[in-house]
């Protein structure tokens, strides 16, 4: 019947839409994972840079204090 055929087409369209949504979600998850990895790496580089800056400042302060004595 016409109704049965339209129902079948509707079900197929829903299944295709669901599959497309799942693929989109997987791509989104993968992109978020890559973004998180890049963010983590950037934070690590900034932290290391900040630590080196702190060490340099401490060295300069100690050196200046010795030169004033």
C-alpha positions as CSV (number, residue, x, y, z in Angstrom):
1,X,0.0,0.0,0.0
2,X,1.0,3.6,-0.4
3,X,1.0,4.2,3.3
4,X,3.3,1.2,3.9
5,X,5.7,2.4,1.2
6,X,5.8,5.9,2.6
7,X,6.4,4.4,6.1
8,X,9.3,2.3,4.8
9,X,10.8,5.3,3.1
10,X,10.4,7.3,6.3
11,X,12.2,4.6,8.3
12,X,15.0,4.5,5.8
13,X,15.4,8.2,5.9
14,X,15.4,8.2,9.7
15,X,18.1,5.4,9.7
16,X,20.2,7.4,7.2
17,X,19.8,10.6,9.3
18,X,20.8,8.7,12.5
19,X,23.9,7.3,10.7
20,X,24.9,10.8,9.5
21,X,24.4,12.2,13.0
22,X,26.6,9.4,14.5
23,X,29.3,10.1,11.9
24,X,29.1,13.8,12.7
25,X,29.5,13.0,16.4
26,X,32.5,10.8,15.8
27,X,34.2,13.6,13.7
28,X,33.4,16.1,16.4
29,X,34.8,13.8,19.1
30,X,38.0,13.3,17.1
31,X,38.4,17.0,16.5
32,X,37.9,17.8,20.2
33,X,40.5,15.2,21.0
34,X,43.0,16.7,18.7
35,X,42.2,20.2,20.0
36,X,42.7,18.9,23.6
37,X,46.1,17.4,22.7
38,X,47.2,20.7,21.1
39,X,46.0,22.6,24.1
40,X,47.8,20.3,26.6
41,X,51.0,20.6,24.6
42,X,50.7,24.4,24.5
43,X,50.1,24.5,28.3
44,X,53.2,22.3,28.9
45,X,55.3,24.6,26.7
46,X,54.1,27.7,28.5
47,X,54.7,26.1,31.9
48,X,58.2,25.1,30.9
49,X,58.9,28.6,29.6
50,X,57.6,30.2,32.8
51,X,59.7,27.9,34.9
52,X,62.8,28.9,32.9
53,X,61.9,32.6,33.3
54,X,61.6,32.1,37.0
55,X,64.9,30.4,37.2
56,X,66.6,33.2,35.2
57,X,65.1,35.9,37.4
58,X,66.2,34.1,40.6
59,X,69.7,33.8,39.1
60,X,69.8,37.5,38.2
61,X,68.5,38.5,41.6
62,X,71.1,36.4,43.4
63,X,73.8,37.7,41.1
64,X,72.8,41.4,41.7
65,X,72.7,40.8,45.5
66,X,76.2,39.4,45.5
67,X,77.5,42.4,43.5
68,X,76.0,44.7,46.0
69,X,77.7,43.1,49.0
